[in-house]
Amino acid sequence: MTTLDLITRADLENFKKDLFEELSKLKIDSGENVQKKWLRSGEVRKMLGISPGTLQALRVKGVLSFTKVGSILYYKHEDINRVLEENLSFTH
């Protein structure tokens, strides 16, 4: 590159476009779009928009199954989807 070479706005726009395309490919290849099989309590509460007490009530009532490893509770993503589907209501 010489001192006379200039980078134009169009060059920068093309570079940005190419960069985002490459980053998108990397994101897909890394598996970031793959759904997690097991979720922690905080993730479940955020997903369902519920409080810790409500999540505990769902466990106690047997509505939502879980597994405990050490002091951490884990929930299957498919079980959460099942609960959501079972409680689906239609409003007209």
N, C-alpha and C positions, 0 to 999 in steps of 0.2 A: 504494500500500500504506500502510495506516495503522499506528499503533503497536499497534492491537488485533488485527491479522492475525497468526495463528500458523501456523507450519509444523509439521505433525504428522509422526509417523513414517510414516504411510501416504503422505503427500505425498512424502516423501523416497524411499520404496520405489518409488513410481510414477515419479518422476523418474529414479531409477537404472535402472529397467527400460527406459524410453524412451531413455535415453542409450546403454545397451548395444545396443539395437536399431539405433539410428542408426550407432553405431560399427561394428557388424557389416556393415551395408549399405555403408559406406565401404570397409571392408576387402575385400569382394567386388568392388566397383566398381574398386578400385585394381589388381586383378589379382594380389594377393598369393597367391592360391590357385593361380595358374598355375604349372605345373612349369617349372623352368628347363631350357633346351635343353642348355646347356654347363655343366659343373661343373669346379671347380678341384681339384687333387690333395687338398687338405685335406678338401674336402666329400666326395670319393669315399672317402677313407680312413675318415671318420666314418660314412658310409652303409654301408660294407661291414664296418666294424669290423676293419680291417687296418692293419699298420704301413707306413711308407714303403718299407721293403725288399720287402715282399710286393707292394705296388703296382708297384714297379719290376720285379719278377719277372714280373708279369702283362703289363707292357709289352714286356719283352724277349722273352718266349715268344710274343708276338703274340695273347695271349688278349684283351687289352683295347686297342683302338685309341685313339689320342690325336692331338692336334695341338698344336704348340708355337708360341706367339706371344711373341717375345722370350725371356725365361727362364721363362715361365709355361706349364705344361702344362694342357690342357683336354681333357675327356672328354665324349662325348655321353651324355646321360641314357639314351637308348634303348639304347645299347651296354651300359651297366651293367646295365640290366634284362635284356637278352639273356643276358649272362653269368650273372646270377642264375638265370634260367629254365633255362639249359642245365645248371647244376650243382645243380638242385633234387633233393633226395633225400627219399625217404619212409621214415619209421621207424614201425614198428607196435609 
